[in-house]
Structures are given as C-alpha cells and as structure tokens.
Amino acid sequence: MKKNLRKSLLRKILYILIGFIAFIILLNYVIMPWYVSSPETKVPEVVGLQSQEAINLLEKEGFKPLISDTSYGLQVPPGAVFLQKPDAGKVVKEGRTIFLFVSGGQKVISVPLLKGKSILDAKFALERLGLKLGRVERIPSSQPEDMIFDQQYAERTLLKQGEIVGVTVSAGRGGGEIIVPDLIGKSLSEAKKILADSSLVIGKINYQTSSTLLPNTILDQYPSSGNTLNPGDAVDLFATKASNKNSPDEENN
C-alpha cells in the first residue's frame, strides 16, 4: 500500500516537472521570440482630444484604448483627454493598451438642506461638500432665533465646486411689549386661552406622537417664554397626538 502511494506521488512530481520544463521551452523558443519580433509602432498624441475621438484614433492605429480614470476640478474641457500612458511618441508593440485619463470638468455638487440648521452647522455641511457659506441675512421672523429658515438655492440645486450659498437667519420676534407666557405642559385649549388673554395667537402647530402624554399637551414653543412680542403676534407650538388617531384639535387646525 505504501509503495503504491509512493509511486503515485513520484508520478505526480514527474508530471509537474515535465510540465514546467515544457513551459520554459515554450516561453524561450516560441513566446519570447514572437514578442521580440512583433512589429513596433509609435503612440499617437491624443491629449486634448475628446475621449471618443481619442478612442477612434487609437483603434484605427491598432491600439487598445482604455479610459482609466475621470478627474474633476481641472481647467480642461469636460470629456477631453488630459493624460495618456504610454506617452505620445513612445515606441511600443502593436496592439498595446493605451490608458486614457479624462476630464470630468468642474465638479457639480447638490445643495444640501440648510433650513432648520444653525449657522455653524450649515457652514460645516457646505464645506464638507465643497461649497461655501455666503451672505448671512438676519431678519425678524416667527421662526426660532438664530435658525436658518430660508436659503439662496433650494435643496438639490446643482452648483459648481467652490460656489457660495447665502442663507436667511431668524432674528426672532422680540422688541414688543408683551412677554410670551410659558405654555409647556399646558393643554392646547389652555394655551389658546392664555395667549388670547395676552393678545397673542397660536401660529403653526406641529404634532408629535406620544404614548406617555395626553393628546394636545404642549411640548415646546417658539418663541420661548420670556421673549417679547407685539399684540397679534403668533406663537408656534409643538403638541402631542395619540399614536392611533389625530386629536380633535389637530383635525380642526
């Protein structure tokens, strides 16, 4: 049994050795002579051509063009070849692969949503994408103070890398004579009455589902208590709603 296994192993080793010797002979006397003696030609200049023009020219000359990479942010027309490897004028074997590097033009970036962010957050969000924060305009509004409530370009607008985006920030609604009451924890009906007694009104009501608080419980308000408003100004509220149905007051608003 052991002799049979030894003979089988020796036979496999012999086959591998014969195969290796055959490969060396083939490489030495067939492949290498063919490669060395195969025709050579010069690589044509394709830098500056549009990629399809470059491909057509190289294929006509018997080369194999391959677009290796597309780069953005270059001062080169989109679609134009800005680098080739091997370089133009190099003497290479016919049928050689020529690698092309193509310009994608200036990078186009989709503007992110900035509404609801602070100035600092908006600045970081824009810079991460390659855009810049532009003019910041502060105007009185019903939105929370220091919150961006409008932006120069709508979300998903396409801009070139490095362009600027202006924003509008709320300066709050202060300056009046009426002190905004604290409505947090009150019911919606109580909040309406308290505001009416202060010559103020309810603005936008944002509902949030809650499984722990009664429906129509005030969670937050803008502007917050302690700010001052003018008669007739509105206070925006955040109120709870039941998880399975809308509250009566939500349906009415």
VOTOR-909075 format. One line per field, with one value per residue: x, y, z of N, C-alpha, C in turn; residue in one letter. Coordinates in steps of 0.02 Angstrom, whole numbers. Example, Ala and Ser with C-alpha at 12.3 -4.5 7.8 and 13.67 -1.06 7.14 Angstrom:
2
n.px <- (660,642) $
n.py <- (-284,-112) $
n.pz <- (390,354) $
ca.px <- (615,684) $
ca.py <- (-225,-53) $
ca.pz <- (390,357) $
c.px <- (660,645) $
c.py <- (-165,2) $
c.pz <- (390,394) $
residu <- (A,S) $
END
This chain:
253
n.px <- (42,95,199,130,69,184,236,133,143,272,250,162,245,340,263,230,357,393,296,332,459,420,346,447,524,431,410,538,571,461,358,433,522,422,362,469,498,382,290,331,272,240,164,20,-21,-147,-191,-293,-390,-565,-635,-698,-653,-516,-516,-565,-460,-349,-391,-400,-265,-226,-214,-264,-374,-409,-511,-448,-469,-574,-563,-607,-629,-529,-444,-488,-580,-736,-738,-624,-464,-333,-217,-109,-54,50,155,136,226,306,386,308,241,133,-44,-42,-107,-175,-185,-307,-339,-469,-552,-676,-729,-782,-823,-988,-1104,-1233,-1344,-1363,-1498,-1526,-1612,-1676,-1559,-1417,-1305,-1171,-1181,-1231,-1124,-1023,-1086,-1093,-957,-905,-951,-890,-934,-968,-1014,-1111,-1175,-1251,-1406,-1499,-1659,-1812,-1928,-2055,-1993,-1882,-1756,-1597,-1602,-1589,-1702,-1723,-1646,-1525,-1515,-1620,-1642,-1550,-1516,-1399,-1233,-1072,-914,-850,-933,-1041,-1166,-1298,-1390,-1540,-1570,-1662,-1702,-1778,-1929,-1933,-1941,-2065,-2203,-2266,-2244,-2198,-2294,-2265,-2299,-2276,-2317,-2446,-2619,-2683,-2799,-2793,-2678,-2721,-2813,-2732,-2643,-2733,-2779,-2666,-2664,-2610,-2586,-2610,-2489,-2415,-2451,-2364,-2374,-2332,-2311,-2353,-2339,-2348,-2392,-2542,-2650,-2631,-2549,-2436,-2274,-2166,-2120,-2113,-2086,-1986,-2038,-2034,-1978,-2017,-2163,-2268,-2439,-2556,-2460,-2396,-2375,-2284,-2320,-2277,-2358,-2429,-2495,-2614,-2557,-2632,-2731,-2784,-2790,-2937,-2919,-2809,-2861,-2947,-2861) $
n.py <- (-61,62,72,89,215,292,277,338,470,503,495,602,710,697,724,858,916,888,964,1093,1106,1100,1217,1314,1291,1324,1459,1509,1478,1505,1600,1715,1743,1774,1887,1976,1992,2046,2176,2349,2513,2691,2782,2878,3055,3097,3178,3311,3287,3245,3111,3008,3035,3013,2876,2822,2857,2789,2655,2643,2648,2528,2506,2471,2562,2622,2694,2751,2832,2962,3130,3269,3450,3507,3622,3593,3554,3468,3292,3287,3216,3220,3161,3029,2860,2737,2882,3001,2969,2869,2714,2566,2397,2337,2341,2369,2415,2573,2688,2803,2962,3057,3216,3269,3391,3536,3495,3450,3492,3444,3548,3549,3526,3664,3732,3753,3728,3783,3924,3882,3742,3738,3794,3697,3589,3632,3653,3525,3469,3543,3669,3844,3948,4089,4253,4302,4339,4424,4430,4487,4362,4232,4119,4014,4101,4132,4025,3951,3992,4008,3984,4027,3946,3815,3653,3519,3588,3606,3651,3723,3665,3753,3862,3988,3992,4082,4122,4145,4204,4188,4327,4322,4368,4475,4632,4683,4728,4634,4501,4338,4202,4053,3902,3769,3603,3634,3610,3610,3685,3762,3835,3912,3996,4062,4131,4211,4292,4366,4442,4377,4253,4082,4009,3909,3737,3599,3429,3289,3116,3033,2915,2926,3048,3147,3176,3330,3399,3526,3526,3605,3774,3917,4088,4058,4061,4218,4296,4445,4507,4586,4645,4530,4451,4287,4127,3984,3811,3651,3502,3355,3204,3069,2901,2822,2896,3056,3204,3293,3433,3442,3400,3504,3606) $
n.pz <- (0,43,-47,-167,-147,-139,-267,-340,-295,-338,-474,-496,-461,-562,-675,-651,-657,-790,-855,-813,-873,-1006,-1016,-997,-1110,-1210,-1179,-1200,-1335,-1413,-1365,-1317,-1430,-1523,-1463,-1458,-1591,-1641,-1728,-1703,-1655,-1654,-1521,-1546,-1524,-1415,-1315,-1265,-1357,-1376,-1281,-1357,-1485,-1467,-1435,-1555,-1644,-1589,-1597,-1734,-1765,-1719,-1583,-1411,-1334,-1169,-1049,-906,-792,-725,-691,-587,-574,-649,-758,-889,-1035,-1013,-1038,-1115,-1155,-1040,-1005,-1056,-1057,-1120,-1153,-1289,-1439,-1389,-1424,-1449,-1437,-1567,-1544,-1412,-1250,-1220,-1095,-1046,-974,-921,-920,-807,-801,-707,-540,-497,-374,-263,-180,-5,117,214,294,456,519,619,597,610,593,462,392,410,346,213,181,192,76,-20,-48,-7,131,106,102,254,305,425,484,561,612,625,659,760,851,777,692,531,407,275,114,-11,-127,-176,-98,-170,-284,-416,-406,-449,-389,-249,-257,-179,-50,5,156,254,413,564,662,770,862,945,1037,1060,1170,1245,1355,1318,1371,1473,1402,1400,1440,1463,1408,1239,1226,1343,1316,1208,1269,1364,1281,1210,1313,1327,1216,1107,977,921,818,697,721,770,766,869,894,1045,1174,1306,1356,1372,1231,1138,1225,1264,1204,1166,1121,1012,992,1140,1313,1398,1299,1204,1122,996,1004,937,875,832,912,889,910,982,994,1074,1001,992,967,884,822,759,859,916,914,829,707,683,660) $
ca.px <- (0,139,237,85,62,247,240,85,170,328,223,136,303,370,219,238,424,390,255,371,510,386,328,508,542,382,423,603,578,400,326,480,540,364,353,526,497,319,300,326,246,239,99,-1,-41,-220,-206,-329,-448,-621,-621,-720,-606,-454,-528,-569,-394,-307,-415,-381,-193,-213,-204,-322,-383,-447,-518,-425,-495,-605,-547,-646,-597,-472,-456,-489,-649,-763,-734,-560,-408,-280,-156,-110,2,113,153,140,293,339,385,280,217,66,-96,-31,-161,-159,-229,-328,-365,-517,-578,-748,-749,-788,-867,-1055,-1124,-1303,-1350,-1399,-1550,-1496,-1666,-1681,-1492,-1383,-1255,-1112,-1197,-1236,-1056,-989,-1119,-1073,-885,-893,-969,-851,-967,-952,-1068,-1107,-1204,-1299,-1453,-1539,-1720,-1863,-1974,-2089,-1952,-1838,-1699,-1533,-1613,-1596,-1769,-1725,-1580,-1521,-1530,-1660,-1609,-1536,-1492,-1331,-1185,-1003,-874,-823,-983,-1065,-1237,-1321,-1445,-1576,-1574,-1713,-1680,-1828,-1986,-1933,-1950,-2132,-2217,-2299,-2199,-2226,-2305,-2241,-2355,-2254,-2353,-2518,-2657,-2691,-2854,-2768,-2631,-2759,-2843,-2678,-2619,-2786,-2778,-2607,-2671,-2569,-2624,-2572,-2465,-2415,-2450,-2329,-2395,-2286,-2343,-2329,-2375,-2346,-2428,-2609,-2651,-2637,-2506,-2385,-2206,-2118,-2149,-2068,-2027,-1992,-2065,-1988,-1968,-2070,-2196,-2318,-2507,-2575,-2408,-2411,-2327,-2287,-2322,-2267,-2405,-2433,-2556,-2617,-2521,-2677,-2778,-2773,-2829,-2989,-2893,-2765,-2903,-2978,-2809) $
ca.py <- (0,120,76,117,286,324,278,388,536,514,505,671,755,691,760,931,934,887,1022,1154,1109,1115,1288,1352,1284,1363,1530,1527,1468,1524,1662,1771,1763,1806,1953,2019,2005,2076,2245,2405,2574,2748,2800,2944,3105,3103,3227,3369,3264,3217,3041,2965,3047,2979,2804,2805,2863,2735,2592,2644,2635,2460,2503,2456,2617,2607,2751,2728,2872,3027,3177,3331,3509,3527,3675,3557,3543,3402,3240,3289,3177,3265,3122,2963,2816,2771,2949,3008,2963,2809,2656,2508,2343,2347,2311,2388,2453,2643,2710,2873,2996,3104,3269,3270,3461,3557,3451,3477,3472,3454,3590,3514,3563,3704,3758,3721,3721,3843,3948,3839,3677,3749,3806,3632,3547,3656,3643,3453,3453,3583,3734,3893,3988,4158,4307,4283,4395,4414,4471,4464,4312,4192,4059,4020,4145,4103,3966,3966,3975,4013,3978,4057,3894,3761,3588,3479,3630,3586,3707,3704,3663,3817,3916,4007,3986,4128,4098,4195,4180,4222,4370,4317,4413,4517,4704,4705,4745,4578,4447,4273,4159,3984,3859,3699,3563,3652,3580,3656,3731,3809,3879,3960,4045,4102,4176,4260,4340,4409,4474,4340,4199,4021,4006,3841,3684,3539,3373,3233,3059,3018,2861,2937,3109,3154,3214,3404,3428,3567,3503,3659,3834,3967,4098,4030,4107,4270,4342,4495,4512,4638,4619,4497,4406,4216,4082,3916,3760,3579,3468,3283,3174,2998,2862,2787,2940,3128,3236,3336,3499,3437,3396,3569,3653) $
ca.pz <- (0,48,-110,-218,-133,-155,-340,-363,-279,-384,-541,-497,-462,-628,-722,-638,-682,-863,-874,-802,-924,-1070,-1014,-1007,-1181,-1248,-1166,-1229,-1406,-1450,-1342,-1316,-1498,-1556,-1434,-1477,-1663,-1663,-1753,-1656,-1684,-1608,-1492,-1569,-1474,-1408,-1262,-1292,-1397,-1338,-1267,-1412,-1541,-1449,-1441,-1627,-1674,-1564,-1626,-1806,-1768,-1696,-1510,-1370,-1286,-1108,-1004,-840,-736,-740,-637,-587,-548,-691,-807,-952,-1055,-995,-1089,-1151,-1127,-1015,-994,-1086,-1040,-1129,-1182,-1361,-1466,-1364,-1470,-1413,-1479,-1594,-1503,-1341,-1217,-1205,-1041,-1054,-914,-950,-876,-795,-794,-637,-503,-483,-306,-246,-120,49,153,268,336,521,548,643,550,615,562,389,367,407,296,147,171,182,7,-67,-59,45,158,81,143,306,317,485,482,609,585,676,671,818,841,754,649,460,383,202,84,-77,-176,-148,-90,-231,-339,-434,-409,-460,-327,-228,-259,-113,-38,56,197,294,482,603,717,823,856,1004,1027,1077,1240,1279,1372,1298,1430,1469,1383,1400,1489,1461,1353,1183,1241,1393,1282,1168,1315,1393,1229,1196,1369,1318,1149,1060,944,904,749,670,772,746,809,877,927,1112,1207,1379,1373,1343,1168,1142,1277,1233,1216,1155,1091,982,1035,1208,1363,1419,1243,1199,1057,988,1003,875,851,841,946,861,964,969,1038,1066,974,1007,917,838,788,769,912,890,898,771,648,672,642) $
c.px <- (43,179,194,77,125,255,194,111,228,304,196,192,335,329,227,305,425,351,294,425,479,367,389,529,496,395,487,604,516,375,373,503,484,356,407,522,433,330,293,301,246,168,80,-21,-117,-240,-237,-389,-504,-611,-640,-675,-541,-461,-529,-500,-349,-327,-396,-307,-175,-201,-270,-331,-426,-449,-503,-457,-526,-594,-587,-605,-537,-492,-451,-562,-674,-758,-669,-508,-354,-215,-164,-48,-2,105,158,213,331,333,364,259,147,15,-90,-92,-136,-209,-243,-357,-405,-541,-653,-774,-751,-839,-933,-1079,-1197,-1308,-1389,-1455,-1518,-1550,-1670,-1614,-1468,-1332,-1194,-1123,-1200,-1168,-1019,-1019,-1099,-1000,-868,-905,-928,-883,-948,-1014,-1059,-1138,-1256,-1342,-1496,-1600,-1769,-1910,-2007,-2050,-1908,-1776,-1635,-1541,-1620,-1666,-1777,-1654,-1582,-1539,-1568,-1620,-1606,-1519,-1419,-1288,-1115,-965,-845,-873,-1010,-1141,-1255,-1380,-1478,-1589,-1626,-1680,-1729,-1884,-1990,-1947,-2019,-2140,-2245,-2249,-2233,-2234,-2276,-2300,-2338,-2288,-2427,-2553,-2665,-2745,-2832,-2720,-2667,-2787,-2789,-2652,-2670,-2788,-2719,-2607,-2624,-2611,-2578,-2552,-2469,-2411,-2417,-2346,-2342,-2320,-2311,-2372,-2379,-2386,-2497,-2605,-2660,-2600,-2449,-2315,-2154,-2154,-2095,-2108,-2040,-2017,-2012,-1971,-2026,-2096,-2243,-2387,-2524,-2522,-2426,-2355,-2337,-2282,-2305,-2310,-2406,-2497,-2554,-2584,-2567,-2726,-2760,-2815,-2882,-2963,-2848,-2806,-2933,-2926,-2775) $
c.py <- (62,129,107,192,324,330,332,459,553,528,577,722,756,730,836,955,937,948,1087,1162,1127,1189,1332,1350,1327,1437,1552,1528,1488,1593,1722,1791,1799,1878,2001,2038,2038,2149,2296,2467,2629,2762,2870,2990,3110,3151,3288,3350,3242,3141,2996,2973,3010,2904,2783,2806,2805,2667,2587,2627,2565,2453,2485,2512,2596,2670,2728,2766,2936,3072,3241,3389,3532,3583,3646,3545,3474,3353,3238,3247,3226,3228,3054,2925,2753,2839,2947,3004,2902,2753,2595,2455,2359,2310,2327,2425,2523,2668,2785,2900,3055,3155,3264,3341,3480,3513,3486,3448,3489,3492,3552,3557,3598,3731,3718,3713,3787,3864,3902,3772,3683,3758,3740,3588,3567,3641,3569,3433,3492,3648,3780,3930,4060,4207,4279,4344,4378,4460,4444,4413,4275,4129,4069,4062,4105,4040,3988,3946,3985,4009,4001,4008,3838,3697,3551,3522,3612,3648,3680,3706,3732,3873,3929,4004,4034,4100,4157,4166,4221,4264,4368,4368,4460,4590,4729,4720,4687,4523,4380,4229,4089,3938,3785,3661,3577,3613,3632,3707,3783,3859,3932,4016,4091,4153,4230,4313,4388,4445,4442,4283,4139,4024,3935,3791,3623,3482,3317,3178,3047,2964,2872,2998,3111,3192,3289,3434,3465,3543,3558,3718,3880,4030,4070,4083,4157,4318,4391,4498,4571,4607,4588,4451,4334,4179,4013,3866,3691,3543,3393,3263,3100,2959,2829,2831,3012,3154,3280,3404,3497,3437,3464,3620,3631) $
c.pz <- (0,-16,-165,-209,-153,-231,-369,-353,-326,-454,-548,-501,-531,-680,-714,-667,-758,-889,-868,-856,-992,-1073,-1027,-1080,-1225,-1241,-1202,-1305,-1447,-1430,-1346,-1386,-1535,-1531,-1457,-1550,-1687,-1681,-1697,-1692,-1631,-1584,-1517,-1511,-1473,-1352,-1294,-1334,-1350,-1334,-1326,-1473,-1528,-1457,-1514,-1660,-1653,-1593,-1699,-1814,-1739,-1621,-1475,-1319,-1227,-1064,-933,-783,-763,-680,-645,-561,-588,-738,-877,-971,-1035,-1053,-1127,-1115,-1103,-1000,-1028,-1065,-1082,-1162,-1258,-1384,-1441,-1416,-1430,-1463,-1505,-1551,-1430,-1314,-1200,-1153,-1048,-989,-939,-898,-869,-788,-720,-602,-487,-417,-294,-179,-66,78,212,315,400,555,578,591,550,580,486,358,359,352,226,133,160,109,-44,-86,-1,68,135,129,192,321,377,482,535,576,643,692,732,803,824,712,576,437,307,175,12,-133,-143,-142,-156,-292,-353,-443,-423,-393,-312,-229,-188,-110,19,95,233,363,521,658,775,813,917,988,1044,1151,1280,1293,1356,1359,1419,1458,1387,1457,1492,1405,1298,1196,1293,1360,1241,1212,1343,1342,1213,1251,1364,1252,1098,1030,933,831,722,727,740,794,809,917,996,1143,1282,1400,1340,1277,1181,1201,1242,1254,1211,1122,1064,967,1105,1256,1384,1363,1241,1127,1056,988,935,847,869,877,916,917,937,1019,1023,1030,991,951,866,802,801,826,881,870,838,707,632,649,578) $
residu <- (M,K,K,N,L,R,K,S,L,L,R,K,I,L,Y,I,L,I,G,F,I,A,F,I,I,L,L,N,Y,V,I,M,P,W,Y,V,S,S,P,E,T,K,V,P,E,V,V,G,L,Q,S,Q,E,A,I,N,L,L,E,K,E,G,F,K,P,L,I,S,D,T,S,Y,G,L,Q,V,P,P,G,A,V,F,L,Q,K,P,D,A,G,K,V,V,K,E,G,R,T,I,F,L,F,V,S,G,G,Q,K,V,I,S,V,P,L,L,K,G,K,S,I,L,D,A,K,F,A,L,E,R,L,G,L,K,L,G,R,V,E,R,I,P,S,S,Q,P,E,D,M,I,F,D,Q,Q,Y,A,E,R,T,L,L,K,Q,G,E,I,V,G,V,T,V,S,A,G,R,G,G,G,E,I,I,V,P,D,L,I,G,K,S,L,S,E,A,K,K,I,L,A,D,S,S,L,V,I,G,K,I,N,Y,Q,T,S,S,T,L,L,P,N,T,I,L,D,Q,Y,P,S,S,G,N,T,L,N,P,G,D,A,V,D,L,F,A,T,K,A,S,N,K,N,S,P,D,E,E,N,N) $
END
